[in-house]
Amino acid sequence: MKKILAGLVMLMSFGVMAQVKIGFVDSQKLLDTMPSRKAAMEKYLAHEKELADEFNTMRADLEKAYADYQAKQGDLTPVLRQAAEKKIMDKERAVQERQQSIQQELQAFGEELNVPILDRIQKAIAIISERQKLSMVIDKTSTLYFAPDMDITSIVVVELLRLEKEAK
């Protein structure tokens, strides 16, 4: 009886699996073909350099203040020495806080730039999935093997480039 039930369950699952159509995409290739991604990367790198320059200026200012303090330390009264040390500690704290805020700012900026790009990729995949009547689309990088005829990357690239033109 158990063998008959197991056989029926297997037969039923084959019927369900026959209805599932799967496609595969190379998400990295999709990203690499998008002009908007290249533009976003250029914006990101320019902003990153701008923030790095700002941070380096702050760091150089801190190092100069510390070098000045060390050079004059012997000549300072205890009150002036304490004031100079406080000034250096305040600058150091400001540098650390700015470093953290720069990291957060870059992360938020990167996400802001990526959202429309990833939305366009998702939309292109959805359009092609509907046309091809696919139940599921999986990224190539997460699979060990798939039949080459299941790769829909090139069709999605064409749709993606069309969506890119519309977005401009």
C-alpha positions in Angstrom: 0.0 0.0 0.0 2.8 2.4 0.9 4.6 1.6 -2.4 1.4 2.4 -4.3 1.0 5.7 -2.5 4.6 6.6 -3.1 4.3 5.8 -6.8 1.2 8.0 -7.1 2.9 10.9 -5.4 5.9 10.6 -7.7 3.6 10.5 -10.8 1.7 13.5 -9.6 4.9 15.4 -8.9 6.1 14.7 -12.5 3.0 16.3 -13.8 3.6 19.4 -11.7 7.2 19.6 -12.7 6.3 19.3 -16.4 4.3 22.5 -16.0 7.2 24.5 -14.5 9.4 26.3 -17.1 12.6 27.8 -15.9 15.0 30.3 -17.4 18.4 31.4 -16.5 20.1 34.8 -16.7 23.7 36.0 -16.1 23.0 39.0 -13.8 26.5 40.3 -14.1 26.2 40.4 -17.9 22.9 42.3 -17.5 24.6 44.8 -15.2 27.6 45.2 -17.4 25.5 46.0 -20.5 23.6 48.8 -18.9 24.8 52.3 -19.8 23.0 53.7 -16.7 25.0 51.4 -14.5 28.3 52.7 -16.0 27.1 56.3 -15.4 26.0 55.4 -11.9 29.5 53.9 -11.2 31.2 57.0 -12.5 29.0 59.2 -10.2 29.7 56.9 -7.2 33.4 56.9 -7.8 33.5 60.7 -8.2 31.5 61.2 -5.0 33.7 58.7 -3.2 36.8 60.6 -4.3 35.3 63.9 -3.2 34.6 62.5 0.3 38.0 60.9 0.5 39.7 64.2 -0.3 37.6 65.9 2.4 38.5 63.2 4.9 42.2 63.3 4.0 42.2 67.1 4.5 40.6 66.6 8.0 43.2 63.9 8.8 46.1 66.1 7.6 44.8 69.0 9.8 44.7 66.6 12.8 48.2 65.4 12.2 49.5 69.0 11.8 47.8 70.0 15.1 49.4 67.0 16.8 52.8 67.8 15.4 52.5 71.4 16.5 51.5 70.3 19.9 54.5 67.9 20.2 56.8 70.7 19.1 55.5 73.2 21.6 54.6 70.8 24.4 57.7 71.6 26.5 57.0 75.4 26.4 53.3 75.2 27.3 51.9 75.8 30.8 49.8 72.9 32.2 46.6 74.9 31.4 47.6 75.6 27.8 48.8 72.0 27.4 45.5 70.7 28.6 43.6 73.0 26.2 45.8 71.9 23.3 45.2 68.2 24.2 41.5 68.8 24.3 41.6 70.5 20.9 43.4 67.6 19.4 41.0 65.1 21.0 38.1 67.0 19.7 39.6 67.0 16.2 40.3 63.3 16.5 36.7 62.6 17.5 35.5 64.8 14.6 37.6 62.8 12.2 36.3 59.5 13.5 32.7 60.7 13.3 33.2 62.0 9.8 34.7 58.7 8.7 31.6 56.9 9.9 29.2 59.3 8.3 31.2 59.1 5.1 30.7 55.3 5.1 27.0 55.6 5.7 26.7 58.4 3.1 28.5 56.3 0.5 26.3 53.2 1.3 23.1 55.3 1.0 24.3 57.0 -2.2 25.2 53.6 -3.8 21.8 52.2 -2.9 20.1 55.3 -4.3 22.0 54.8 -7.6 21.3 51.1 -7.7 17.5 51.1 -7.1 16.4 52.3 -10.6 19.0 50.0 -12.2 17.8 46.9 -10.3 14.2 47.8 -10.9 14.8 48.0 -14.7 16.5 44.6 -14.6 13.6 43.1 -12.6 11.1 44.6 -15.1 13.0 43.3 -18.1 13.1 39.8 -16.6 9.4 40.0 -15.8 8.5 41.0 -19.3 10.6 38.2 -20.9 9.3 35.7 -18.4 5.7 36.6 -19.4 6.5 36.3 -23.1 8.3 33.0 -22.7 5.8 31.7 -20.2 8.5 31.0 -17.6 7.5 30.1 -14.0 10.9 30.9 -12.6 14.1 32.7 -13.6 17.3 31.8 -11.8 20.7 33.5 -11.8 23.4 31.4 -13.5 25.8 31.9 -10.6 23.6 29.9 -8.3 23.5 26.8 -10.4 25.9 24.1 -11.2 24.5 23.2 -14.6 21.7 24.2 -16.9 20.9 23.5 -20.5 22.1 26.3 -22.8 18.6 26.7 -24.4 17.3 27.8 -21.0 19.6 30.8 -21.0 17.5 34.0 -21.6 20.2 36.5 -20.9 20.5 37.8 -24.5 16.7 38.3 -24.8 16.7 40.1 -21.4 19.6 42.3 -22.5 17.6 43.5 -25.6 14.6 44.2 -23.4 16.8 45.9 -20.9 18.4 48.2 -23.5 14.9 49.1 -24.7 13.9 50.0 -21.1 17.1 52.0 -20.7 16.2 54.1 -23.8 12.7 54.7 -22.5 14.1 55.9 -19.2 16.2 58.6 -20.8 
